[in-house]
Amino acid sequence: MNTKRELTCIVCPIGCSLVAELCDGKVVSVTGNTCPRGKVYAETECVAPMRTITTTVKCKNGEMLPVKTATPIPKEKMAEAMEIINKANPDLPISVGDVIIESVFGSKIVAAKNLD
């Protein structure tokens, strides 16, 4: 069974309007993209959507540290990932890129700011 899904590409600021045609749960065509990245985005979004999490954790001294996933994680795991991230309570000093949590659904949680 063929279905169509309309998407807006979020890979770059252009925001191309994409149409992905699916047959039996597989993407068979993508139109509307102005670059190859749009096609890849549509294929991923239709079959296995991924998201990058950006949030904050409270350090032991009370300061808030911005953190993010180093790589995107499955969209359906975001709530579970936030439960894990919210338990983090790192010590200072911290530098950008320091690993705060080693593994959360295939990604590391890393610091996005230097704190002394």
C-alpha positions in Angstrom: 0.0 0.0 0.0 1.4 3.4 -1.0 1.1 6.4 1.3 2.6 9.9 1.1 4.0 11.9 3.9 4.6 15.7 3.8 7.6 16.9 5.8 9.6 20.1 6.2 13.3 19.5 6.1 15.1 20.7 9.2 18.7 20.0 8.1 19.4 23.6 7.0 17.7 27.0 7.1 16.0 26.6 3.6 13.3 24.3 5.1 12.4 22.5 1.9 8.9 21.1 1.6 9.3 17.4 1.1 7.0 14.6 0.0 8.0 11.1 0.8 6.2 8.2 -0.8 6.2 5.0 1.2 5.3 1.5 0.1 4.9 -1.1 2.8 6.7 1.0 5.3 9.7 1.7 3.1 10.5 5.1 1.5 10.5 4.6 -2.3 10.8 8.3 -3.4 11.4 11.7 -2.0 10.6 14.9 -3.9 11.0 18.6 -3.0 14.5 18.4 -1.7 17.1 20.8 -3.1 20.1 18.8 -1.8 20.9 15.1 -1.0 20.6 15.8 2.8 16.9 16.4 2.4 16.4 13.0 0.9 18.3 11.4 3.8 16.4 13.4 6.4 13.0 12.3 4.9 14.0 8.7 4.7 15.2 8.7 8.3 12.2 10.7 9.6 9.7 8.3 8.0 11.4 5.0 9.1 13.4 5.7 12.2 13.1 9.3 13.5 16.1 10.5 15.6 16.4 13.6 17.8 19.2 15.5 19.6 18.4 16.4 23.2 19.6 19.7 24.6 18.8 20.3 28.2 20.5 21.2 31.5 21.7 19.3 34.6 22.3 20.6 38.1 25.9 20.4 39.2 26.8 19.5 42.8 27.4 23.2 43.6 24.0 24.2 42.3 25.0 25.7 39.0 23.0 24.6 35.9 25.1 23.1 33.1 23.9 22.9 29.5 24.3 19.4 28.1 23.3 17.6 24.9 23.5 14.3 23.2 26.6 13.8 21.2 24.6 12.1 18.5 20.9 11.8 17.9 18.9 9.1 19.7 15.7 7.4 18.7 12.8 9.8 19.1 10.7 7.3 21.0 13.4 7.1 23.7 13.5 10.8 24.5 11.4 10.6 27.7 13.4 7.7 29.0 16.6 9.6 28.2 15.5 12.6 30.1 14.8 10.5 33.2 18.4 9.3 33.0 19.9 12.8 32.3 17.9 14.4 35.1 19.7 12.2 37.6 23.1 13.5 36.6 24.9 15.7 39.2 28.4 16.4 38.0 31.3 18.0 39.9 33.1 21.1 38.6 35.2 22.0 36.8 33.7 21.0 33.5 34.8 21.8 29.9 32.8 21.8 26.7 32.7 18.3 25.4 33.4 16.6 28.7 31.3 13.4 28.9 28.7 13.7 31.7 27.0 10.3 31.0 28.8 7.6 29.1 25.8 6.0 27.3 22.2 7.0 26.8 20.5 5.0 24.0 23.7 4.9 21.9 24.9 8.4 22.6 27.0 10.2 25.2 25.7 13.2 27.1 28.3 15.9 26.9 28.8 19.4 28.4 27.9 22.3 26.2 29.6 25.0 28.4 32.7 25.5 30.4 32.1 25.8 34.2 34.7 26.4 36.8 
